[in-house]
Amino acid sequence: MDDRYFLIEEARNGNQQATEKLLVNWQPTLKKMAFKQCSLNDVDDAVQESLAIIWRRIGTLKTVEAFPGWLFIIVKRECAKLMKQTHKLDEMPDDYQELFSYYSNNDLRLDLIAAIHSLPDKYRAVILLRDLEELSIGEIADKLLLTRMAVKSRIHRGRLMIQEYMAK
């Protein structure tokens, strides 16, 4: 096995020293990737977040050959996430501000808003109607011309997507 792949394989197998060395070796490459994907102000944050994700998830990598592509995807997602967070809370619609006003952590508010914005329209609509306007399942079904089961399913899927977004 090629030396560069040996380190990746060792990291995949849980060797912490190999993982540390791998992260140090690939940090310049991550930075180059981030320069192409992020705004200049977000490069360092994207690299740090990407390194943390790689550290936590290296064991899930299926093949060592997939490592460079996997890195690219991680950096791209982190840059997109940071780009969404650059929107100021004041620029968000008033109903979003009201919905998240009880969260004292501004970063959490921005993450939640970005998570909701990332939802496909059909899921965003039911989440906002249920959680912002506090409509019942039946009211949402009537308003959107859906069955109650479809509304429940969309709320469930929408919330799962928000959880997945927040876990990134």
C-alpha positions in Angstrom: 0.0 0.0 0.0 1.2 3.5 -0.9 2.6 5.4 2.1 0.1 8.2 1.8 -2.7 5.7 1.9 -1.2 3.9 4.9 -1.8 6.9 7.2 -5.4 7.1 6.1 -5.9 3.4 6.6 -4.4 3.6 10.1 -6.6 6.6 11.0 -9.7 4.8 9.7 -8.8 1.9 12.0 -8.7 4.2 15.1 -5.1 5.0 15.4 -5.1 8.5 17.1 -1.5 9.3 16.3 -2.0 8.5 12.7 -5.2 10.6 12.7 -3.2 13.6 14.2 -0.4 13.2 11.6 -3.0 12.9 8.8 -4.7 16.1 9.9 -1.4 18.0 10.1 -0.4 16.7 6.7 -3.7 17.5 4.9 -4.3 20.9 6.6 -2.6 22.9 3.8 -4.7 21.0 1.2 -7.9 21.8 3.2 -6.9 25.4 3.3 -6.4 25.5 -0.5 -9.8 23.8 -0.9 -11.4 26.4 1.4 -9.9 29.3 -0.5 -11.7 28.1 -3.6 -15.0 27.5 -1.8 -15.3 30.1 1.0 -15.2 33.8 1.3 -11.8 35.0 2.5 -13.1 35.7 6.0 -14.4 32.1 6.4 -11.4 30.1 5.3 -9.8 29.5 8.7 -13.1 28.7 10.3 -14.0 26.2 7.5 -10.6 24.5 7.9 -11.0 24.2 11.7 -14.5 22.8 11.4 -13.5 20.4 8.7 -10.6 19.1 10.7 -13.0 18.5 13.7 -15.4 16.6 11.4 -12.6 14.5 9.9 -11.3 13.7 13.4 -14.8 12.5 14.5 -15.8 10.7 11.3 -12.6 9.3 9.8 -13.7 5.8 10.9 -16.8 6.1 8.6 -14.7 6.5 5.5 -15.4 3.5 3.2 -12.2 3.4 1.2 -8.8 5.2 1.5 -9.1 6.2 -2.2 -12.2 8.2 -1.4 -10.4 10.4 1.2 -9.6 13.4 -1.1 -13.1 13.6 -2.4 -14.5 13.2 1.1 -12.4 16.1 2.2 -13.6 18.2 -0.6 -17.2 17.5 0.3 -16.6 18.3 4.0 -14.9 21.6 3.1 -17.6 22.6 0.6 -20.4 21.9 3.2 -18.6 23.9 5.9 -18.1 26.8 3.5 -21.8 26.7 2.6 -22.8 26.6 6.2 -20.6 29.5 7.1 -21.9 31.5 4.2 -25.5 31.0 5.5 -24.4 32.1 8.9 -23.0 35.4 7.6 -26.6 36.6 7.2 -27.3 38.9 10.1 -30.2 38.1 12.4 -31.6 41.6 11.7 -31.9 40.7 8.0 -34.1 37.8 8.7 -37.9 38.1 8.5 -39.6 39.3 11.7 -41.4 36.1 12.2 -38.1 34.2 12.3 -36.7 36.6 14.8 -39.8 36.1 17.0 -39.6 32.4 16.7 -36.0 32.2 17.9 -36.0 35.2 20.3 -36.0 32.9 23.4 -32.6 31.6 22.4 -29.9 33.7 24.1 -27.1 32.3 21.9 -27.0 34.3 18.7 -25.0 31.6 16.9 -27.7 29.0 17.8 -30.4 31.3 16.4 -28.5 31.8 13.2 -28.0 28.0 12.9 -31.7 27.3 13.4 -32.7 29.9 10.9 -30.2 28.5 8.4 -31.4 25.0 9.0 -35.0 26.0 8.3 -34.0 27.9 5.2 -32.2 24.8 4.0 -35.4 22.8 4.0 -37.3 22.0 0.8 -40.4 24.2 0.6 -42.9 21.5 1.4 -41.1 20.8 4.7 -40.4 24.4 5.6 -44.0 25.3 5.2 -45.3 22.7 7.7 -42.5 23.4 10.2 -43.3 27.2 10.1 -47.0 26.7 10.3 -46.7 24.2 13.2 -43.9 25.8 15.2 -44.3 29.5 14.3 -48.0 30.0 13.8 -48.8 27.1 16.2 -51.5 25.7 13.9 -52.9 22.2 14.7 -52.3 19.3 12.4 -55.8 19.6 11.1 -55.5 23.3 10.4 -52.3 22.8 8.5 -53.8 20.0 6.5 -56.8 22.2 5.6 -54.6 25.1 4.7 -52.2 23.1 2.5 -54.8 20.7 1.1 -53.0 17.7 2.5 -54.1 14.7 4.6 -53.3 14.8 8.3 -50.9 11.9 7.8 -49.0 13.8 5.1 -48.7 16.8 7.5 -47.4 14.6 10.3 -45.0 12.9 8.0 -43.6 16.2 6.6 -43.3 17.7 10.1 -41.4 14.6 11.2 -39.1 14.6 8.1 -38.5 18.3 8.4 -37.5 18.1 12.0 -35.1 15.2 11.2 -33.6 17.3 8.4 -33.1 20.2 10.9 -31.5 17.8 13.4 -29.2 16.5 10.6 -28.3 20.1 9.6 -27.5 21.1 13.2 -25.3 18.0 13.7 -23.0 19.0 10.8 
